[in-house]
Amino acid sequence: MHARCQEIMTGQARLAGRERPRPALLDVVADVPGLLLPWADVEAALAGHVRIRGWADDAGAAGTLRSAPVTGRRIRCRLDLTSHDRRKMHLDGWKWRGKPGRLEIWCTTLTYAATGTGSRVHHELVAPSADGKPHVHGDGTAHAGVGVRE
């Protein structure tokens, strides 16, 4: 089995040695060798478009995704890209930091296109703003197909 997942992520990128972060947008596709499940630890090929204001707008960025939201409390994107001035750059981005005041969500819908049968998994890491410890919760649903899709 093989899964292909698309994700659009926004955030900030900081160039090593520079203080000021810049807005960033990643529109990437992960080719997963198997199912992408929240309790698994999976590495996948990652490719897509990376935009970092004033630095890069590269539609040919490529690298890897490590997805281990429950077992490793991490989702890590590593991408090689080219800047506006043609310098080779490496983006190393993390989700699931568990910092105070942060809510981090992992949600995916998996559907078998031929039948419409699939499932939805939702997982959250809640990091309290007070001195409390981070905790996780989530849910999952399954949906039956409605026939063959064209």
C-alpha positions in Angstrom: 0.0 0.0 0.0 1.1 3.5 -0.8 -0.3 6.9 0.4 0.2 10.3 -1.0 -0.6 13.3 1.3 -0.6 17.0 0.6 0.0 19.6 3.3 0.1 23.3 3.3 2.0 24.8 6.3 2.5 28.4 7.3 5.0 29.7 9.8 8.3 31.4 10.1 11.7 30.6 8.8 15.0 31.9 10.3 18.2 31.9 8.4 21.1 30.5 10.5 22.9 33.4 12.1 20.1 35.9 11.5 17.8 37.2 14.2 14.7 38.1 12.3 12.4 35.3 11.1 10.5 35.7 7.9 7.0 34.4 6.9 7.1 31.0 5.2 4.7 28.9 3.3 5.2 25.2 2.4 2.9 23.5 -0.1 4.3 19.9 -0.2 3.3 16.4 -1.1 4.6 13.4 0.9 4.8 9.9 -0.8 4.4 7.5 2.0 5.5 3.8 1.7 2.3 2.5 3.4 -0.3 4.1 5.5 0.3 7.3 7.3 -1.0 6.6 10.8 -0.6 8.8 13.9 0.9 6.0 16.1 3.4 5.0 13.5 7.0 6.3 12.9 7.2 6.8 9.1 9.7 8.4 6.8 8.5 9.6 3.4 9.8 11.4 0.3 8.7 15.1 0.4 8.6 17.5 -2.5 6.8 20.8 -3.3 6.9 24.6 -3.3 8.6 26.6 -0.5 8.1 30.3 -0.2 10.1 32.3 2.3 9.5 36.1 2.0 12.6 37.8 0.5 14.7 34.6 0.4 13.1 31.9 -1.7 10.3 30.9 -4.0 11.3 27.3 -5.1 8.7 25.0 -6.6 11.3 22.2 -6.8 12.1 21.8 -3.1 12.7 18.1 -2.1 13.6 16.2 1.0 12.0 13.9 3.6 9.2 13.9 6.1 9.4 12.0 9.4 6.0 11.6 10.9 5.8 10.2 14.4 3.1 12.4 16.1 2.3 9.9 18.9 5.4 7.7 19.4 8.0 10.5 18.8 5.8 13.6 19.4 7.3 15.0 16.2 6.6 15.7 12.6 9.8 16.9 10.9 10.2 18.3 7.4 13.7 18.5 5.9 13.8 20.1 2.5 16.6 21.3 0.2 15.8 24.4 -1.8 17.4 27.2 -3.8 17.2 30.8 -2.7 16.4 33.9 -4.9 20.2 34.4 -5.3 20.7 30.7 -6.3 22.3 29.7 -3.0 21.5 26.1 -1.9 19.5 26.1 1.4 18.3 23.5 3.8 15.1 23.9 5.7 14.7 21.8 8.9 11.2 22.3 10.3 9.5 20.7 13.3 6.0 20.4 14.6 5.0 19.1 18.0 7.2 21.2 20.2 5.0 21.2 23.3 5.8 24.8 24.2 3.6 26.5 26.8 0.5 28.1 25.3 0.8 26.1 22.1 -1.9 23.9 20.5 -0.6 21.5 17.8 -2.9 19.5 15.6 -2.4 16.5 13.4 -5.4 15.6 11.3 -5.7 13.5 8.2 -8.4 12.0 6.1 -7.6 8.8 4.2 -10.0 7.8 1.4 -9.9 4.9 -1.0 -10.9 6.8 -4.2 -12.4 3.7 -5.9 -15.1 3.2 -3.2 -15.1 6.3 -1.1 -14.4 4.2 2.0 -12.0 5.8 4.4 -11.2 7.2 7.9 -10.3 10.5 9.6 -7.8 10.7 12.4 -7.5 13.8 14.6 -4.8 14.2 17.2 -3.9 17.2 19.4 -1.0 18.1 21.7 -2.2 20.7 24.2 0.6 22.6 26.0 -1.0 24.6 28.8 0.1 28.3 29.3 0.4 27.8 33.1 2.9 25.4 34.7 0.9 22.3 33.7 2.3 19.4 31.6 1.4 19.0 27.9 -1.3 16.3 27.2 -2.7 14.7 24.1 -6.2 13.8 23.0 -8.0 13.0 19.7 -10.6 11.0 17.9 -11.1 9.0 14.8 -14.0 8.2 12.6 -14.6 5.8 9.7 -16.9 6.5 6.7 -18.4 3.9 4.3 -18.2 4.3 0.6 -21.1 5.4 -1.5 -20.0 3.6 -4.7 -17.3 3.9 -7.3 -16.2 7.4 -8.1 -15.1 8.5 -11.5 
